[in-house]
């Protein structure tokens, strides 16, 4: 009887890990949406379409770390970067922008991001200061 419980638990954890992931926010670039140290539950990318102004988690194009930003533009969108230059987003890419208007790195610094680098979309945040659980969106 116990072995069936462990099998069920293993299947449940495996199924959840195929659809969701947990990430820790590092830095202040997404304030006020997220704070340094927040934990976010993320729905994996292949389960949802990305739309303008969605917050997405992606692999950084230069060093493969994870980054979290607003998706501000997609293929063929024309927009301005933070330096006032007009940008056309190429096919298969998106434009990433920080929520915080400070000097944080986003697509204004490293250009459009390939859509294939998106790994997820945060759906819930666990904040430690003060401790609370918030549903996003």
Contact map, one row per residue, 1 for C-alpha under 8 A:
11111000000000000000000000000000000000000000000000000000000000000000000000000000000000000000000000000000000000000000000000000000000000000
11111100000000000000000000000000000000000000000000000000000000000000000000000000000000000000000000000000000000000000000000000000000000000
11111110000000000000000000000000000000000000000000000000000000000000000000000000000000000000000000000000000000000000000000000000000000000
11111111000000000000000000000000000000000000000000000000000000000000000000000000000000000000000000000000000000000000000000000000000000000
11111111100000000000000000000000000000000000000000000000000000000000000000000000000000000000000000000000000000000000000000000000000000000
01111111110000000000000000000000000000000000000000000000000000000000000000000000000000000000000000000000000000000000000000000000000000000
00111111111000000000000000000000000000000000000000000000000000000000000000000000000000000000000000000000000000000000000000000000000000000
00011111111100000000000000000000000000000000000000000000000000000000000000000000000000000000000000000000000000000000000000000000000000000
00001111111110000000000000000000000000000000000000000000000000000000000000000000000000000000000000000000000000000000000000000000000000000
00000111111111000000000000000000000000000000000000000000000000000000000000000000000000000000000000000000000000000000000000000000000000000
00000011111111100000000000000000000000000000000000000000000000000000000000000000000000000000000000000000000000000000000000000000000000000
00000001111111110000000000000000000000000000000000000000000000000000000000000000000000000000000000000000000000000000000000000000000000000
00000000111111111000000000000000000000000000000000000000000000000000000000000000000000000000000000000000000000000000000000000000000000000
00000000011111111100000000000000000000000000000000000000000000000000000000000000000000000000000000000000000000000000000000000000000000000
00000000001111111110000000000000000000000000000000000000000000000000000000000000000000000000000000000000000000000000000000000000000000000
00000000000111111111000000000000000000000000000000000000000000000000000000000000000000000000000000000000000000000000000000000000000000000
00000000000011111111100000000000000000000000000000000000000000000000000000000000000000000000000000000000000000000000000000000000000000000
00000000000001111111000000000000000000000001000000000000000000000000000000000000000000000000000000000000000000000000000000000000000000000
00000000000000111111100000000000000000000011001000000000000000000000000000000000000000000000000000000000000000000000000000000000000000000
00000000000000011111110000000000000000001111000000000000000000000000000000000000000000000000000000000000000000000000000000000000000000000
00000000000000001011111000000000000000001111000000000000000000000000000000000000000000000000000000000000000000000000000100000000000000000
00000000000000000001111100000000000000111100000000000000000000000000000000000000000000000000000000000000000000000000000000000000000000000
00000000000000000000111110000000000000111100000000000000000000000000000000000000000000000000000000000000000000000000000000000000000000000
00000000000000000000011111000000000011110000000000000000000000000000000000000000000000000000000000000000000000000000000000000000000000000
00000000000000000000001111100000011111110000000000000000000000000001000000000000000000000000000000000000000000000000000000000000000000000
00000000000000000000000111110000001111000000000000000000000000000000000000000000000000000000000000000000000000000000000000000000000000000
00000000000000000000000011111100001110000000000000000000000000000000000000000000000000000000000000000000000000000000000000000000000000000
00000000000000000000000001111110011100000000000000000000000000000000000000000000000000000000000000010000000000000000000000000000000000000
00000000000000000000000000111110000000000000000000000000000000000000100000000000000000000000000001111101000000000000000000000000000000000
00000000000000000000000000111111111000000000000000000000000000000001100000000000000000000000000001110000000000000000000000000000000000000
00000000000000000000000000011111111000000000000000000000000000000000000000000000000000000000000000110000000000000000000000000000000000000
00000000000000000000000000000111111000000000000000000000000000000000000000000000000000000000000000110000000000000000000000000000000000000
00000000000000000000000000000111111000000000000000000000000000000000000000000000000000000000000000100000000000000000000000000000000000000
00000000000000000000000010010111111101000000000000000000000000000000000000000000000000000000000000000000000000000000000000001000000000000
00000000000000000000000011110111111111000000000000000000000000000000000000000000000000000000000000000000000000000000000000000010000000000
00000000000000000000000011110000011111000000000000000000000000000000000000000000000000000000000000000000000000000000000000000000000000000
00000000000000000000000111100000001111100000000000000000000000000000000000000000000000000000000000000000000000000000000000000011000000000
00000000000000000000000111000000011111110000000000000000000000000000000000000000000000000000000000000000000000000000000000001111000000000
00000000000000000000011110000000000011111000000000000000000000000000000000000000000000000000000000000000000000000000000000001110000000000
00000000000000000000011110000000000001111100000000000000000000000000000000000000000000000000000000000000000000000000000001111100000000000
00000000000000000001111000000000000000111110000000000000000000000000000000000000000000000000000000000000000000000000000001111000000000000
00000000000000000001111000000000000000011111000000000000000000000000000000000000000000000000000000000000000000000000000111110000000000000
00000000000000000011100000000000000000001111101000000000000000000000000000000000000000000000000000000000000000000000000111100000000000000
00000000000000000111100000000000000000000111111100000000000000000000000000000000000000000000000000000000000000000000001110000000000000000
00000000000000000000000000000000000000000011111110000000000000000000000000000000000000000000000000000000000000000000011110000000000000000
00000000000000000000000000000000000000000001111110000000000000000000000000000000000000000000000000000000000000000000000000000000000000000
00000000000000000010000000000000000000000011111110000000000000000000000000000000000000000000000000000000000000000000000000000000000000000
00000000000000000000000000000000000000000001111111000000000000000000000000000000000000000000000000000000000000000000000000000000000000000
00000000000000000000000000000000000000000000111111100000000000000000000000000000000000000000000000000000000000000000000000000000000000000
00000000000000000000000000000000000000000000000111110100000000000000001000000000000000000000000000000000000000000000000000000000000000000
00000000000000000000000000000000000000000000000011111100000000000000001000000000000000000000000000000000000000000000000000000000000000000
00000000000000000000000000000000000000000000000001111100000000000000011111000000000000000000000000000000000000000000000000000000000000000
00000000000000000000000000000000000000000000000000111110000000000000011100000000000000000000000000000000000000000000000000000000000000000
00000000000000000000000000000000000000000000000001111111000000000000011100000000000000000000000000000000000000000000000010000000000000000
00000000000000000000000000000000000000000000000000001111100000000001111000000000000000000000000000000000000000000000000011000000000000000
00000000000000000000000000000000000000000000000000000111110000000001111000000000000000000000000000000000000000000000011111000000000000000
00000000000000000000000000000000000000000000000000000011111000000111100000000000000000000000000000000000000000000000011111000000000000000
00000000000000000000000000000000000000000000000000000001111100000111000000000000000000000000000000000000000000000000111100000000000000000
00000000000000000000000000000000000000000000000000000000111110011110000000000000000000000000000000000000000000000000111000000000000000000
00000000000000000000000000000000000000000000000000000000011111111110000000000000000000000000000000000000000000000000100000000000000000000
00000000000000000000000000000000000000000000000000000000001111110000000000000000000000000000000000000000000001001000100000000000000000000
00000000000000000000000000000000000000000000000000000000000111110000000000000000000000000000000000000000000000000000000000000000000000000
00000000000000000000000000000000000000000000000000000000000111111000000000000000000000000000000000000000000000000000000000000000000000000
00000000000000000000000000000000000000000000000000000000001111111100000000000000000000000000000000000000000000000000000000000000000000000
00000000000000000000000000000000000000000000000000000000001100111110000000000000000000000000000000000000000000000000000000000000000000000
00000000000000000000000000000000000000000000000000000000111100011111000000000000000000000000000000000000000000000000000000000000000000000
00000000000000000000000000000000000000000000000000000000111100001111100000000000000000000000000000000000000000000000000000000000000000000
00000000000000000000000010000100000000000000000000000011110000000111110000000000000000000000000000000000000000000000000000000000000000000
00000000000000000000000000001100000000000000000000000011100000000011111000000000000000000000000111100000010000000000000000000000000000000
00000000000000000000000000000000000000000000000000011111000000000001111100000000000000000000000111100000000000000000000000000000000000000
00000000000000000000000000000000000000000000000001111111000000000000111111000000000000000000011110000000000000000000000000000000000000000
00000000000000000000000000000000000000000000000000011100000000000000011111000000000000000000011110000000000000000000000000000000000000000
00000000000000000000000000000000000000000000000000010000000000000000001111101110000000001000011100000000000000000000000000000000000000000
00000000000000000000000000000000000000000000000000010000000000000000001111111000000000001111111000000000000000000000000000000000000000000
00000000000000000000000000000000000000000000000000000000000000000000000011111000000000011111110000000000000000000000000000000000000000000
00000000000000000000000000000000000000000000000000000000000000000000000001111100000000011110000000000000000000000000000000000000000000000
00000000000000000000000000000000000000000000000000000000000000000000000011111110000000011000000000000000000000000000000000000000000000000
00000000000000000000000000000000000000000000000000000000000000000000000010011111000001111000000000000000000000000000000000000000000000000
00000000000000000000000000000000000000000000000000000000000000000000000010001111100001110000000000000000000000000000000000000000000000000
00000000000000000000000000000000000000000000000000000000000000000000000000000111111111100000000000000000000000000000000000000000000000000
00000000000000000000000000000000000000000000000000000000000000000000000000000011111111100000000000000000001100000000000000000000000000000
00000000000000000000000000000000000000000000000000000000000000000000000000000001111110000000000000000000000100000000000000000000000000000
00000000000000000000000000000000000000000000000000000000000000000000000000000001111110000000000000000000000100000000000000000000000000000
00000000000000000000000000000000000000000000000000000000000000000000000000000001111111000000000000000000000000000000000000000000000000000
00000000000000000000000000000000000000000000000000000000000000000000000000000001111111100000000000000000000000000000000000000000000000000
00000000000000000000000000000000000000000000000000000000000000000000000000000111100111110000000000000000000000000000000000000000000000000
00000000000000000000000000000000000000000000000000000000000000000000000000000111100011111000000000000000000000000000000000000000000000000
00000000000000000000000000000000000000000000000000000000000000000000000000111110000001111100000000000000000000000000000000000000000000000
00000000000000000000000000000000000000000000000000000000000000000000000011111100000000111110111000000000000000010000000000000000000000000
00000000000000000000000000000000000000000000000000000000000000000000000001110000000000011111110000000000000000010000000000000000000000000
00000000000000000000000000000000000000000000000000000000000000000000000001110000000000001111100000000000000000000000000000000000000000000
00000000000000000000000000000000000000000000000000000000000000000000000001100000000000000111110000000000000000000111000000000000000000000
00000000000000000000000000000000000000000000000000000000000000000000000001100000000000001111111000000000000000011110000000000000000000000
00000000000000000000000000000000000000000000000000000000000000000000001111100000000000001101111100000000000000011110000000000000000000000
00000000000000000000000000000000000000000000000000000000000000000000001111000000000000001000111110000000001000111000000000000000000000000
00000000000000000000000000000000000000000000000000000000000000000000111110000000000000000000011111000000011000011000000000000000000000000
00000000000000000000000000000000000000000000000000000000000000000000111100000000000000000000001111100000011100000000000000000000000000000
00000000000000000000000000001100000000000000000000000000000000000000110000000000000000000000000111111001110000000000000000000000000000000
00000000000000000000000000001111100000000000000000000000000000000000110000000000000000000000000011111000000000000000000000000000000000000
00000000000000000000000000011111000000000000000000000000000000000000000000000000000000000000000001111101000000000000000000000000000000000
00000000000000000000000000001000000000000000000000000000000000000000000000000000000000000000000001111111000000000000000000000000000000000
00000000000000000000000000001000000000000000000000000000000000000000000000000000000000000000000000011111000000000000000000000000000000000
00000000000000000000000000000000000000000000000000000000000000000000000000000000000000000000000000001111100000000000000000000000000000000
00000000000000000000000000001000000000000000000000000000000000000000000000000000000000000000000001011111110000000000000000000000000000000
00000000000000000000000000000000000000000000000000000000000000000000000000000000000000000000000001000011111111000000000000000000000000000
00000000000000000000000000000000000000000000000000000000000000000000100000000000000000000000000111000001111111100000000000000000000000000
00000000000000000000000000000000000000000000000000000000000000000000000000000000100000000000001110000000111111111000000000000000000000000
00000000000000000000000000000000000000000000000000000000000000000000000000000000111000000000000010000000111111100000000000000000000000000
00000000000000000000000000000000000000000000000000000000000000000000000000000000000000000000000000000000111111100000000000000000000000000
00000000000000000000000000000000000000000000000000000000000010000000000000000000000000000000000000000000111111110000000000000000000000000
00000000000000000000000000000000000000000000000000000000000000000000000000000000000000000000001000000000011111111000000000000000000000000
00000000000000000000000000000000000000000000000000000000000000000000000000000000000000001100111100000000001001111100000000000000000000000
00000000000000000000000000000000000000000000000000000000000010000000000000000000000000000000111100000000001000111110100000000000000000000
00000000000000000000000000000000000000000000000000000000000000000000000000000000000000000001110000000000000000011111110000000000000000000
00000000000000000000000000000000000000000000000000000000000000000000000000000000000000000001110000000000000000001111110000000000000000000
00000000000000000000000000000000000000000000000000000000000000000000000000000000000000000001000000000000000000000111111000000000000000000
00000000000000000000000000000000000000000000000000000000011110000000000000000000000000000000000000000000000000001111111000000000000000000
00000000000000000000000000000000000000000000100000000001111000000000000000000000000000000000000000000000000000000111111100000000000000000
00000000000000000000000000000000000000000001100000000001111000000000000000000000000000000000000000000000000000000001111110000000000000000
00000000000000000000100000000000000000000111100000000001110000000000000000000000000000000000000000000000000000000000011111000000000000000
00000000000000000000000000000000000000000111100000000111100000000000000000000000000000000000000000000000000000000000001111100000000000000
00000000000000000000000000000000000000011110000000000011100000000000000000000000000000000000000000000000000000000000000111111000000000010
00000000000000000000000000000000000000011110000000000000000000000000000000000000000000000000000000000000000000000000000011111000000000111
00000000000000000000000000000000000000011100000000000000000000000000000000000000000000000000000000000000000000000000000001111100000011110
00000000000000000000000000000000010001111000000000000000000000000000000000000000000000000000000000000000000000000000000001111110000011110
00000000000000000000000000000000000001110000000000000000000000000000000000000000000000000000000000000000000000000000000000011111001111000
00000000000000000000000000000000001011100000000000000000000000000000000000000000000000000000000000000000000000000000000000001111111111000
00000000000000000000000000000000000011000000000000000000000000000000000000000000000000000000000000000000000000000000000000000111111100000
00000000000000000000000000000000000000000000000000000000000000000000000000000000000000000000000000000000000000000000000000000011111100000
00000000000000000000000000000000000000000000000000000000000000000000000000000000000000000000000000000000000000000000000000000011111100000
00000000000000000000000000000000000000000000000000000000000000000000000000000000000000000000000000000000000000000000000000000111111110000
00000000000000000000000000000000000000000000000000000000000000000000000000000000000000000000000000000000000000000000000000000111111111000
00000000000000000000000000000000000000000000000000000000000000000000000000000000000000000000000000000000000000000000000000011110001111100
00000000000000000000000000000000000000000000000000000000000000000000000000000000000000000000000000000000000000000000000000011110000111110
00000000000000000000000000000000000000000000000000000000000000000000000000000000000000000000000000000000000000000000000000111000000011111
00000000000000000000000000000000000000000000000000000000000000000000000000000000000000000000000000000000000000000000000001111000000001111
00000000000000000000000000000000000000000000000000000000000000000000000000000000000000000000000000000000000000000000000000100000000000111
